[in-house]
Amino acid sequence: MTTNSSTSNNGTESAIIVMNDDAQCSAVVKHFFLDLYINLEKNRWSSKCKTCSSLITDTYKTTSNFLKHLKTKHRALLDEWKNNQGQPVKDRNQPKINNVFSPDGEKYSSNNIRQQQLTNSIIKNLIINMGLPLSIVDHTSFKKFMTDVDPKFKPIHRRDLTRTYLPNLQKKCVLKLKEICNQSSYVSLTLDVWTDRRMRSYLGVTLHTIINDELKSFLLAFDRLEGKHTSEKLATEFDRIIQLYDIKDKIVRLITDNASNNLAAFDNIILPGFEDYFDELQQDEEEKDVDSESESNDELNDDLVDKEKQFQIQDVDDTVYQTNEEEKEVDSESESNDELNDDLVDKEKQFQIQDVDDTVYQTSIDDTHADEYLRLPCFIHCLQLVVNDGIKSCTLASSSLKKVASLAKLAHCSTEFAERLSK
């Protein structure tokens, strides 16, 4: 590019530069204007229109006045030139607004496959599987890391997760669980209430079923439980969940712990279609009790009859004895009578004890059937209670555990002791 400078009358060099047609400037200015003058002192440039010879002036490196003149005076020529160029008239040196706010270039749109793939991977692997907090997506270091992974990735925000992504994912999970429940003929449920460190309670319900000869387990619900954990509230939440997935007639067992609210809420629920079975079972047990009582009475009567026959035989044999032995016979008869009375008393006590045992046994049978209606106690929880009761009853173990607990507490309070314990 060649330039020419002019000198003013006072001998000082003027800051006016004349640019030739091959100068680097806008394409529209090169095509429609000539004799471009640049005044560096005033930061302006000017040029003459090739069509009408009008002098157009504008701020240096700005083409708005030039384009305005062409649109107003020579619209047809400008449109024809645009069609021949095949692209809109714009300043190639002016950056895009997207590039100003994102220096690394254009970002993916929300519908882009790569954008959706990375977003789903963040939600599934980092937030759900690893249990990282939702606020990680707003952390500066995480955004830099994702920029290194893919510069075109558009960062997501925590608000987008809580309002859009997670609710949509939860709806998809519910639909999938409904399909699984529809495919299952019978299901078993486990129910428990969990409280976190901030004393917030949650109700968890897990489904167990057999699909294609394989045992599968799915989390049906993990909902917030507010207020007191009464049996009425547990029963209401349980009914809502089974109605949501339409599994009321498919449940064969419900596993809970032995808390009193669980017993009050679920102990009296009978399995669908088994009402007559439990009624017949109870009738059979009552008949067995009646038969056992009648058999025991018959055995008692037979023993009494045998004893009477023995004494009759002894009386007949006594007539053969001599007179001097009558006193001995009387004594033996009194002793035998005493033995008979003792045997009768023992029999009565024995039958009384058996009656008490039968009552306890019958109560345990009734309780077992009540549990088998629908709810079964959690085996692990029962085993834990047994272990705890065994430890409490063993004084030696209790004293040892207290010492271990004291050592653990000291390890959390004294740094010196913790260091020595770790070594």
C-alpha positions in Angstrom: 0.0 0.0 0.0 1.4 3.4 -1.0 0.5 6.6 0.9 0.9 10.3 0.1 1.2 13.0 2.7 0.5 16.8 2.2 2.2 19.7 3.9 0.3 22.7 5.3 1.3 26.5 4.7 3.0 26.8 8.1 5.5 24.0 7.3 4.2 21.4 9.6 3.3 17.9 8.2 -0.5 17.3 8.2 -1.7 13.9 9.4 -3.8 13.3 6.2 -3.1 10.0 4.4 -4.4 9.2 0.9 -4.9 5.5 0.4 -4.9 3.8 -3.0 -7.6 1.4 -4.2 -5.5 -1.6 -3.2 -5.6 -0.6 0.4 -7.0 -3.0 3.0 -10.5 -1.8 3.8 -14.1 -2.9 3.5 -15.1 -4.6 0.3 -18.1 -2.4 -0.2 -16.0 0.8 0.2 -13.5 -0.5 -2.4 -16.3 -1.3 -4.9 -18.4 1.9 -4.6 -15.9 4.6 -3.4 -12.5 6.0 -4.4 -9.9 8.4 -3.2 -10.0 7.4 0.5 -8.6 10.1 2.8 -7.7 9.4 6.4 -7.4 12.2 9.0 -5.6 10.7 12.0 -5.9 13.8 14.1 -9.7 13.7 13.9 -9.9 9.9 13.6 -12.1 10.1 10.5 -11.9 9.0 7.0 -13.7 10.1 3.8 -14.2 9.0 0.2 -16.0 9.9 -3.0 -18.9 7.9 -4.4 -18.0 6.5 -7.9 -21.6 6.9 -9.0 -22.6 10.4 -7.8 -19.2 11.8 -6.7 -20.6 12.6 -3.2 -18.1 12.9 -0.4 -18.9 10.6 2.4 -17.2 11.0 5.8 -17.3 8.6 8.8 -15.4 7.5 11.8 -12.2 5.8 11.0 -12.8 2.0 10.3 -16.5 2.5 10.4 -18.7 1.9 7.3 -22.2 2.8 8.6 -22.3 6.2 6.7 -21.1 4.6 3.5 -23.7 1.8 3.6 -26.4 4.4 4.5 -25.5 6.4 1.4 -25.7 3.3 -0.8 -29.0 2.2 0.6 -30.5 5.6 0.2 -29.1 6.7 -3.2 -28.0 3.5 -5.0 -30.2 0.7 -3.6 -30.5 -1.2 -6.9 -26.7 -1.2 -7.4 -26.1 -2.4 -3.8 -28.6 -5.2 -4.2 -27.1 -6.3 -7.4 -23.7 -6.3 -5.9 -24.9 -8.4 -2.9 -26.4 -11.0 -5.2 -23.1 -11.3 -7.1 -21.2 -11.6 -3.9 -23.4 -14.4 -2.6 -22.9 -13.3 1.1 -24.1 -10.4 3.2 -22.2 -7.2 3.4 -20.3 -7.0 6.7 -17.0 -6.0 8.0 -14.8 -9.0 8.2 -12.6 -7.4 10.8 -15.6 -7.0 13.2 -15.9 -9.9 15.6 -19.2 -11.7 16.2 -21.1 -11.0 19.4 -21.0 -14.7 20.3 -17.2 -14.7 20.0 -17.0 -11.6 22.2 -18.7 -13.4 25.1 -17.2 -16.8 24.3 -13.6 -16.3 23.1 -13.1 -20.0 22.5 -15.6 -20.0 19.6 -19.2 -21.0 19.2 -20.8 -23.4 21.7 -23.1 -26.4 21.1 -26.8 -25.8 21.1 -29.0 -27.5 23.6 -30.2 -30.0 20.9 -26.7 -31.0 19.8 -25.9 -34.7 20.3 -22.5 -34.0 21.8 -24.0 -31.5 24.2 -26.7 -33.9 25.4 -24.1 -36.7 25.7 -21.8 -34.8 28.0 -24.7 -33.4 30.0 -26.2 -36.9 30.6 -22.8 -38.2 31.5 -22.4 -35.5 34.2 -25.8 -36.3 35.7 -25.4 -40.0 35.6 -21.8 -40.6 36.5 -20.9 -37.6 38.7 -24.1 -36.6 40.4 -26.1 -39.9 40.7 -23.4 -42.7 40.8 -20.7 -40.7 42.6 -23.1 -38.7 44.8 -21.4 -35.4 44.1 -23.4 -32.2 45.0 -25.4 -30.4 42.4 -23.4 -27.2 43.0 -20.4 -28.8 41.2 -21.7 -27.7 37.8 -21.3 -24.0 39.0 -17.8 -24.4 40.2 -15.1 -22.5 38.3 -12.7 -25.4 38.2 -15.4 -27.8 36.9 -16.2 -25.3 34.1 -12.5 -25.1 33.2 -12.2 -28.9 33.2 -15.2 -29.2 30.8 -13.6 -26.6 28.6 -10.5 -28.8 28.4 -12.7 -31.8 27.6 -14.6 -30.0 24.8 -14.2 -26.3 24.2 -17.6 -26.2 22.5 -19.5 -27.6 25.5 -22.1 -25.1 26.9 -21.9 -25.2 30.7 -25.1 -26.2 32.6 -26.3 -24.6 35.8 -27.6 -26.0 39.0 -31.0 -24.3 38.3 -31.2 -26.2 35.0 -30.6 -29.5 36.8 -33.3 -28.9 39.5 -35.9 -27.5 37.2 -35.4 -29.4 33.9 -33.0 -32.3 33.8 -33.7 -34.1 37.0 -37.5 -33.8 36.9 -37.5 -35.1 33.3 -35.2 -38.0 34.3 -37.5 -38.8 37.3 -40.5 -39.0 35.0 -38.7 -41.4 32.7 -37.8 -43.6 35.6 -41.4 -43.8 36.8 -42.6 -44.8 33.4 -39.9 -47.5 33.2 -40.9 -48.8 36.7 -44.5 -48.9 35.7 -43.6 -51.1 32.7 -41.6 -53.4 35.0 -44.6 -53.7 37.4 -47.0 -54.5 34.5 -44.7 -57.3 33.4 -44.4 -58.8 36.9 -47.0 -61.3 38.2 -45.9 -61.1 41.8 -43.8 -58.7 43.7 -42.3 -58.3 47.2 -41.7 -55.0 48.9 -39.4 -53.7 51.6 -40.3 -50.5 53.5 -38.2 -48.5 55.9 -37.9 -44.9 57.2 -34.5 -43.3 57.1 -33.4 -40.0 58.8 -30.3 -38.1 57.8 -28.0 -36.0 60.0 -30.2 -32.9 59.6 -33.1 -34.9 61.0 -35.0 -35.0 57.7 -37.0 -38.2 57.3 -37.5 -40.2 54.1 -39.7 -43.2 53.3 -38.0 -45.8 51.1 -39.8 -48.6 49.3 -38.0 -51.2 47.3 -39.5 -53.7 44.8 -38.3 -57.3 44.4 -39.5 -59.4 41.5 -38.5 -62.2 39.1 -38.1 -61.2 35.5 -36.9 -63.8 32.9 -35.9 -66.2 35.8 -33.7 -63.6 37.4 -34.3 -61.8 40.7 -34.4 -58.0 40.2 -34.7 -55.2 42.7 -35.7 -51.6 42.0 -36.2 -48.5 44.2 -39.9 -47.5 43.8 -39.9 -44.5 46.0 -37.7 -42.4 48.2 -40.0 -39.6 49.4 -39.8 -37.0 52.1 -41.8 -37.9 55.2 -42.7 -34.9 57.3 -44.3 -34.9 60.8 -44.7 -37.8 63.2 -44.2 -41.3 61.8 -47.6 -42.6 62.8 -49.1 -45.8 61.6 -51.8 -43.9 59.7 -49.3 -41.8 57.8 -47.2 -44.9 56.9 -50.3 -46.7 55.7 -51.4 -43.7 53.6 -48.0 -43.3 51.9 -47.8 -47.0 51.3 -51.3 -47.0 49.6 -50.3 -44.0 47.5 -47.2 -45.8 46.2 -48.9 -49.1 45.4 -51.7 -47.3 43.6 -49.2 -45.3 41.6 -47.6 -48.5 40.2 -50.9 -50.5 40.3 -49.4 -53.4 42.2 -52.1 -53.8 44.9 -53.1 -57.3 43.8 -49.6 -58.4 43.1 -47.9 -58.0 46.5 -47.1 -61.3 48.2 -44.9 -60.0 51.0 -44.0 -56.8 52.8 -40.8 -56.7 54.8 -40.4 -54.1 57.6 -38.6 -53.9 60.9 -40.3 -54.5 64.2 -41.1 -50.9 65.0 -44.5 -50.4 66.7 -45.8 -48.1 64.0 -45.0 -50.7 61.3 -46.8 -53.4 63.3 -49.9 -51.2 63.8 -50.0 -50.2 60.1 -49.4 -53.5 58.3 -50.0 -56.4 60.6 -53.7 -56.7 59.9 -53.4 -56.7 56.1 -54.4 -60.0 54.5 -53.0 -61.2 51.2 -55.6 -60.9 48.3 -57.4 -64.2 47.8 -56.1 -65.8 51.0 -58.9 -64.8 53.3 -60.7 -68.2 53.2 -57.4 -70.0 53.5 -56.6 -68.4 56.8 -60.1 -68.9 58.1 -59.9 -72.6 57.3 -56.5 -72.8 58.9 -57.8 -71.3 62.1 -60.8 -73.7 62.1 -58.4 -76.7 61.6 -56.3 -75.5 64.5 -59.3 -75.2 66.8 -60.4 -78.7 65.8 -56.9 -80.0 66.6 -57.1 -78.4 70.0 -60.5 -80.0 70.7 -59.2 -83.4 69.6 -56.0 -83.1 71.7 -58.1 -82.2 74.8 -60.4 -85.1 74.3 -57.4 -87.5 73.8 -55.8 -86.2 77.0 -59.1 -86.7 79.0 -59.4 -90.2 77.6 -55.8 -91.0 78.7 -56.6 -89.7 82.2 -59.7 -91.8 82.4 -57.8 -94.9 81.3 -55.2 -94.4 83.9 -57.8 -94.1 86.6 -59.5 -97.3 85.5 -56.2 -99.2 85.5 -55.5 -98.0 89.0 -58.9 -99.1 90.3 -58.4 -102.6 88.7 -55.0 -102.9 90.5 -56.6 -102.1 93.8 -59.4 -104.6 93.2 -56.9 -107.3 92.5 -54.9 -106.3 95.6 -58.2 -106.5 97.7 -58.9 -110.0 96.3 -55.3 -111.1 97.1 -55.6 -109.8 100.6 -58.2 -112.4 101.5 -55.6 -115.1 101.1 -53.1 -113.5 103.6 -53.0 -114.6 107.2 -54.4 -112.6 110.0 -51.1 -111.6 111.4 -50.4 -109.9 108.1 -53.5 -107.8 108.0 -51.8 -104.8 109.5 -49.1 -105.0 106.9 -51.8 -105.2 104.2 -53.6 -102.2 105.7 -50.3 -100.3 105.7 -49.6 -101.3 102.1 -53.0 -100.4 101.1 -52.7 -96.9 102.6 -49.3 -96.5 101.0 -50.8 -97.5 97.6 -53.6 -95.1 98.2 -51.1 -92.4 98.9 -49.2 -93.3 95.8 -52.4 -93.2 93.8 -53.2 -89.8 95.1 -49.7 -88.6 94.4 -50.0 -89.9 90.8 -53.4 -88.2 90.4 -51.9 -84.9 91.6 -48.9 -85.3 89.3 -51.2 -86.0 86.4 -53.3 -83.0 87.2 -50.2 -80.8 87.4 -48.9 -82.3 84.2 -52.1 -81.6 82.3 -52.3 -78.1 83.8 -48.7 -77.4 82.6 -49.6 -78.8 79.2 -52.6 -76.6 79.0 -50.5 -73.5 79.7 -47.9 -74.6 77.1 -50.7 -75.1 74.6 -52.0 -71.6 75.2 -48.5 -70.1 74.7 -48.0 -72.3 71.6 -51.4 -71.3 70.2 -50.6 -67.6 70.8 -47.3 -67.9 69.0 -49.1 -69.7 66.1 -51.7 -66.9 65.9 -48.9 -64.3 65.9 -47.1 -66.1 63.1 -50.2 -66.3 61.0 -50.8 -62.6 61.6 -47.3 -61.8 60.4 -47.8 -64.1 57.4 -50.9 -62.2 56.3 -48.7 -59.7 54.4 -45.9 -58.3 56.6 -42.8 -60.3 57.6 -40.2 -59.0 60.1 -36.8 -58.2 58.7 -34.5 -61.1 59.5 -31.4 -58.9 59.7 -33.1 -56.5 62.1 -34.3 -59.5 64.3 -30.7 -60.9 64.3 -29.4 -57.5 65.3 -31.8 -57.3 68.2 -30.7 -60.8 69.3 -27.1 -59.8 69.2 -27.8 -56.6 71.2 -29.8 -58.5 73.8 -27.0 -61.1 74.1 -24.4 -58.4 74.6 -26.5 -56.7 77.2 -27.0 -60.0 79.1 -23.3 -60.7 79.1 -21.6 -58.5 81.7 -18.1 -59.4 80.5 -18.8 -58.4 77.0 -20.5 -55.2 78.1 -17.5 -54.1 80.2 -15.2 -54.8 77.3 -17.3 -52.9 74.8 -17.5 -49.9 77.1 -13.7 -49.9 77.3 -13.5 -50.1 73.5 -16.0 -47.2 73.1 -14.0 -45.1 75.6 -10.8 -45.7 73.5 -12.6 -44.8 70.3 -14.0 -41.6 71.9 -10.5 -40.7 73.1 -9.1 -41.2 69.6 -11.5 -38.5 68.3 -10.5 -36.1 71.1 -6.7 -36.5 71.5 -4.4 -36.2 68.5 -1.5 -37.7 70.3 -3.5 -40.8 71.3 -4.9 -41.1 67.7 -1.4 -41.1 66.3 -0.2 -43.7 68.7 -3.3 -45.8 68.0 -2.7 -45.7 64.3 0.9 -46.8 64.7 
